[in-house]
Amino acid sequence: MATVDLRMHRLGGGRGVAWVLTVMAVAAILDIVIQRPVERSGVAIATAGIVVIALSALLGIRPVVQELPNSLVVRNPWRTTVIPWTELVDVRSSDVLVVDTSDGPVRCFALPRRVRRGVGGSAMSQFGRMMPGPNAPSNPREVPSAVVQERLLTQAKALSVGQRSTETIVVSVDQSAVALTAVVVVCLVALVLLLFG
């Protein structure tokens, strides 16, 4: 097999925002822990910080679409789907990139659709709408991953050569994601009790 350029696709700005929120939440928790004695409001802020950290990890840091030599791995907030290249039928876009397989569609949380920016980024017309950029499509929303979409179809054709079609799609629920969700729920209940109890 020839050398193939395998890539990992992650959230763009959403991942950066998740890391910034995580750092801010950790700083807030450390500030509260360093100050003694901790009051009820401090516990509420620390609890909210834990919720922010857990949600940032779950929704911003965890999602990824990874190309491997034998399969495509789609890691969404709670589920991980391993799709052998031979089982990939098509790649299309809705609100996120959707990989159609022989078992049905798999949505890729890591590759959402983004709004196309006009000339000058936020240039506004007299009516408050974004001015179209050069070569702007008639649809103002553009698939962020049109290149990724074509890339995955090309990779599927190239990498499925010589693979057995008996390999199956594996879907699993990530236990760490379930644990993070449980932490969010428990912390939200605790936060409500702290604030209104």
N, C-alpha and C positions, 0 to 999 in steps of 0.2 A: 504494500500500500504506500502511495506517495505521501510525503509530509503534508499534513492538513493543518490549516490555521484554525484552531479551536478557540472559541471565545466564551466569555461570561458576560451576560447582559443583566444590568441592575437598574433600579430606579435612578433617575438622574438627580434632579433637585430635591425630590422627596427623601432620598437617602441622606443628602446633606442636611436637610431640615431635621430629620430624625436624630442625626448625630449632635447637632447644635442643641436640640431640646434635651437630649440625654445628658450632655455636659452641664447644661444649666440646671437640670433637676438634681444631678449629683452635687453640684456646688451649693444649691439651696439646702439639701439634706445635710451636707457637711457643716454648713453654717449653723444650722439648727442644733446639730449634735455637739458642736464646739461650745455653743452658748449653754450654760447651765444656770438654773434649772430649766428644763424644757416645759413649756406651758401647753395648754390644750390647743391653742392656735398653731403652735410649732409642730405638734403631732399631726394636725390636719394638713399643714403644708408639706410635711415629710411624706405623709400618706399620698397626697396628690402627686408628689414627685415620683413616688414608686409607680403610680399609675402611668405617668408620662413616660418613664423609662421602659416599662413593659410594653406599652402601646407603640413606642418608637421602635423597639426591637422587633415586635411582631409585624407591624405594618410598613416600616420604612427600611429596616436593615435586613430582615430575613428574606424577602422576595428576590428571586434570581432565576434566570433562564440560562442554563449552562450546557454548552455543547461538549459532548464526550465522544471518543472514537466510535463507540457502539450504540450510543443513545443520546437523547435530548432529555435533560433533567429540568422540570418545571417545579420550582419551589415557591409555593404560594404561602400566605400567612399560616394556614393550618395543615395543608396537604402538600405532599411531595409526589409528583408523578414522573416516573421514568419511562420514556417512550423510545423503544428501539427505532432506529432510523427506518427500518422496513415497514413499520406500522404508521409512519407519518404520511397522511394522505394529502393534506393541503394546509396552507397557512393563510389566514385572512385577518381582517380587523373589524372590530365593532368598537366598544368603548375601550377595550384592551386588545392586545394581540391574541388571536385564537388559533390554536393548533388543532386541526381536525385529524383524528386518528381513526383506525378501524373500529375502536370501541366507542367513539363519540368525541365531542369537542373538549379541549382542555384550555381553559382561560389562563393567560399569563399576567398575573397581577403586577409583575415587574416591568411590563412594557405597555403603559397606558397611552391613550391618544392624547396629543397635546394641541393646544390652539396655535395656529400659525400666527406669528407676529408680523405686523405691517412694517412699512418703511419707517425707520427711526425708532423701532421698538414700540413705543406707546403713542406714536403720532395719531392725533385725533382729527376727525373731520369736524365740520361745523355742527353736525348732528350728534356728536359724541361717539361715533363709531370709528373703529380702526380703519385707517386708510390701507387699501391693498398694496402689497409690495410688488416689485416687478415679477412677472411670471407667476402671479398669484393664481391658484386654482379657483374655480368657481365655488367650490366648497371651502368655507373659511377654516374648517377643522381639517387637520392633516395628520395622517398616521405618523407617530414619531418614529415608528419602526418600519417604514416602508422598505428601507435598506435591509433591516433585520429580516423582514418577511421574505424578501427575495433571497437573502443569504441562507436562511433555514431551508428553503426549498432546494437551493443548489447543494447545500450540505447533505440533505437527505438523499439526493440523487447520487452524489459522489460517495458517501459513506455506506450506503446500503448495498453497494456492489459486493458480492461475496458473502453477505450475511444471510443466515438462515431466517426464513420468515416464520419460524416456529416460536421465536422469542415473543414474550407477552409483555403487555403494559402493566407496570406495577404502580399501584396507588397506595400510599401509606399516610396515616395521620401522624404528625410529628408530636411526640410526647412533650417536648420542651415547649412547643407552641400551646398545647393544651394547658400545661402548667402556668405559662404566662397569662393565658386567658383566665384561669382560676385566680391568679394573683390579682388581676385587674378587678374581677368581680368582688373578691373579698375586700380589697382596699376601697372600692366604691361604697360597699355597704358600711365599712368602718368609717369612711368619710362622712356619709350621711348621718350616722349615729353621732359622730363627733360634732358636726355642725348643728344638728337639729335635736339631738338627744338630751 
